[in-house]
Amino acid sequence: MERSTNDVYKPKSFTYYSTKLLVFLSLTLVLLLILFDIQALQTPLIPNSSSSSSSVSALTSWSLQQWQKVFNINNNFNYSSELEKMRSKLRDSVTFLPLKDIRFTETAMEGHTWFMSSVNDTYEDDEVEYNYFPSEASKGRLLCITGRDIHDGGKNLYGFAWPESLPASATLLDGLTYVSDTHYDYTNLFHGISAMAPFVGWYKRKGCQKPTRWVLFHWGELRTEMGSWLQKLMEATFREVKVEVFERGSGPFCFEKAVVMRHNLGRMGKDKRVEVFDLLRCKARVFCNVSLTDRAVEINGKLMPAIRLTLLMRKGARSFKNELAVIQIFQRECARVEGCKLTVAQSEDLSFCDQVRLMSSTDIVASPHGAQLTNLVFMDRNSSVMEFFPKGWLEMAGPGQYAHHWMASHSGMKHQGAWWEPLGEKECPYPEQDHHCFSFYKNGQVGHNETFFTEWSRKVINQVKISKLDQVSKSLTNEPQLNSNICSCG
């Protein structure tokens, strides 16, 4: 059967081609030959033409027609329809993976972690590892999350999609989203601030852009709120804090912009950590309208630097067995030093701003180990921390018992050591199993050693006195300004 003239273009001679087509043919000759070879495997041979055109002309004509078919070059081509088909294919090609990858259970916090395990971190000098979407690393794709399971992080999923081809039924959440995953939680003061501090560092160095929302995960499990203390601290820093709970639609939810942190303070350098906690301290003081007016006392008509000692007590677990005896020791030693003032406070009785005000007026905090000690970040830099532990902690608690030693270092404080009540004879009913024994001792009360407490408190109070006298002119004539550059970011 012959092809009609409508089907086959039959040039009379090579000179009939336009200059433009000559350029086109010369540039694509190799591709045409390849296409011809491929097509020859799938298409019957070209039937003989009744025309007197040469076989070369027929081949050229046929090749052009195949080229047109490959690229749909014709006047009736519907670009909108083809683009929509391509978008549909891209939408359908989005692959969702479990947020928690149980293959990495043994190294959950190492490397790329078990949270979004397919993604490698971005590194900047002395900063926490992070991921940002969209970015060159994500090839311009947005982060999408589906699922809101609060018990199994493996049931919550993540994927990546181009903004022009989001998955079917996806909801686009505009603005900047902070996505956090922590191995611990957001209710404990120490663990919560450790998870949030990296975002404060990001905010500080990336032009102070505030997040539109927060998405919180623990082991890939969705968390719908922060603890009240942490919520207030973030409000002090960012003003509005909205924790996303994914109630709008069934998902997936894609984020216009997203920052993902999954290492807590990770590789952040010491100086950068101190800067972050400087900002948190300053923002909290402004938020709580703290007045810094008690830094000096008048003694015999002369201004002297105040030495403000706070005993921060707690009730129940890890409280002092004999609070009165401990108070009397510190009261006696404080009275020996001019300008020393003792404050005794019960942490559970204080609001967030009460805690900020108290610690802003504290040079030395002495307290049993516990979440309340995280308030040490609100003291002035170079303030001192004294910590007390029940029996069994030194022997069985592991590295977690040094959490406030680390926090003091992060925030520019001086951790003056700790006192651990001696274990003595084991009372644990599982004497051969330390991990079970620790649960027996963990929430015990703290005893005291009058001789040790006396000598230790005297030493620390005198060290602080000497330090403050060395800085007396600066302390008394240059009152810190709450709205100074420390309170700004960028």
VENRA-V233834 format. One record per pair of residues at least 4 apart in sequence whose ideal C-beta (glycine too) atoms are under 6 Angstrom apart, sorted by sequence separation. I is the first residue (numbers start at 1). J is the second residue. D is the distance in whole Angstrom. If there is no record, write none. Layout:
I:J:D
I:J:D
//
This chain:
3:7:4
12:16:6
17:21:5
28:32:6
35:39:6
39:43:5
53:57:4
109:113:6
134:138:5
166:170:4
188:192:6
193:197:6
202:206:6
226:230:4
234:238:6
268:272:5
315:319:6
327:331:6
330:334:6
350:354:4
379:383:4
389:393:4
392:396:5
393:397:4
397:401:4
438:442:6
449:453:6
452:456:6
453:457:6
471:475:5
472:476:6
473:477:6
474:478:5
483:487:6
3:8:4
11:16:5
17:22:5
53:58:6
68:73:4
72:77:5
112:117:6
133:138:5
161:166:5
218:223:5
226:231:4
268:273:5
285:290:4
298:303:6
299:304:5
314:319:5
350:355:5
408:413:4
426:431:5
448:453:6
108:114:5
123:129:6
134:140:5
149:155:4
161:167:6
185:191:6
186:192:5
235:241:5
320:326:5
334:340:4
367:373:5
430:436:4
134:141:6
149:156:5
184:191:4
216:223:4
234:241:5
246:253:6
296:303:5
297:304:6
408:415:4
430:437:6
112:120:6
121:129:4
122:130:6
134:142:5
147:155:6
334:342:4
393:401:5
49:58:6
133:142:6
147:156:4
296:305:6
297:306:5
376:385:5
428:437:4
104:114:4
133:143:4
147:157:5
296:306:6
405:415:5
146:157:5
295:306:6
331:342:6
365:376:6
119:131:6
330:342:6
428:440:5
101:114:5
104:117:6
145:158:5
182:195:4
345:358:6
100:114:6
144:159:5
180:195:5
46:62:5
99:115:6
101:117:4
359:375:5
144:161:5
327:344:6
362:379:5
387:404:6
225:243:6
360:378:6
369:387:6
141:160:4
142:161:6
311:330:6
359:378:4
141:161:6
355:375:5
359:379:5
363:383:5
364:384:5
365:385:6
366:386:4
368:388:5
369:389:5
141:162:5
142:163:6
178:199:5
224:245:5
138:160:6
356:378:5
385:408:5
309:334:5
347:372:4
394:420:4
421:447:5
36:63:5
39:66:5
393:420:6
210:238:5
385:413:6
395:423:6
213:242:5
214:243:5
215:244:5
186:216:6
383:413:5
384:414:5
385:415:5
386:416:5
391:421:4
32:63:5
35:66:6
213:244:5
373:404:5
381:412:4
387:418:4
388:419:5
389:420:5
390:421:6
392:423:6
307:339:5
384:416:5
391:423:5
176:209:6
178:211:4
185:218:6
306:339:5
307:340:4
308:341:6
309:342:5
310:343:5
311:344:5
312:345:6
313:346:5
314:347:5
315:348:6
377:411:4
176:211:5
192:227:6
304:339:5
312:347:6
176:212:6
177:213:5
178:214:5
179:215:5
180:216:5
181:217:4
182:218:6
175:212:3
186:223:6
376:413:6
192:230:4
396:434:5
299:338:5
186:226:5
187:227:4
189:229:5
10:51:6
396:437:6
116:158:6
297:339:5
396:438:4
10:53:5
416:460:5
11:57:6
237:283:5
236:283:5
236:284:5
392:441:3
318:368:5
10:61:6
236:287:3
318:369:6
9:61:5
310:362:4
318:370:5
8:61:6
100:153:3
308:361:5
312:365:6
99:153:5
100:154:5
308:362:5
314:368:6
390:444:4
308:363:5
309:364:5
310:365:5
311:366:5
312:367:4
98:154:4
307:363:6
314:370:5
390:446:5
99:156:4
202:259:6
314:372:6
388:446:5
99:158:5
312:372:6
96:157:4
96:159:4
198:261:4
95:159:6
156:220:6
94:159:5
288:353:4
115:181:4
153:219:5
94:161:5
153:220:2
290:357:5
294:361:5
153:221:5
197:265:6
288:356:4
195:264:6
128:198:4
194:264:5
290:360:5
150:221:5
194:265:6
150:222:5
284:356:5
318:390:6
94:167:5
91:165:5
109:183:5
148:222:5
90:165:4
201:276:5
204:279:6
285:360:6
91:167:5
200:276:5
384:460:6
91:168:6
171:248:6
87:165:4
171:249:5
177:255:4
368:446:5
179:258:6
197:276:5
173:253:6
384:464:6
176:257:5
177:258:5
178:259:6
179:260:4
180:261:5
181:262:4
170:252:5
171:253:5
172:254:5
173:255:5
174:256:5
170:254:5
167:252:5
166:254:5
281:378:6
148:246:5
277:377:5
364:464:6
363:464:5
115:220:6
146:251:4
146:252:4
144:252:5
145:253:6
144:254:4
142:254:5
143:255:5
143:258:5
100:219:6
100:220:3
232:352:4
99:220:4
326:448:5
229:352:6
325:448:6
321:445:4
329:453:5
333:457:4
337:461:5
133:258:5
329:454:6
333:458:5
317:443:4
319:445:6
320:446:5
321:447:5
132:259:6
330:457:5
318:446:6
333:461:6
337:465:6
131:260:4
130:261:6
277:410:6
129:263:5
277:411:4
128:263:6
129:266:5
273:410:4
128:266:4
129:267:6
274:412:5
128:268:5
127:268:6
126:269:3
126:272:5
115:262:5
113:262:5
307:464:5
307:465:6
305:468:4
305:472:5
305:475:6
303:476:6
295:475:6
296:476:5
189:371:4
188:371:6
190:374:5
189:374:4
292:480:6
286:482:5
285:482:5
282:486:5
282:487:4
278:486:5
190:403:5
208:489:4
208:490:5
207:490:6
204:489:4
203:489:6
//
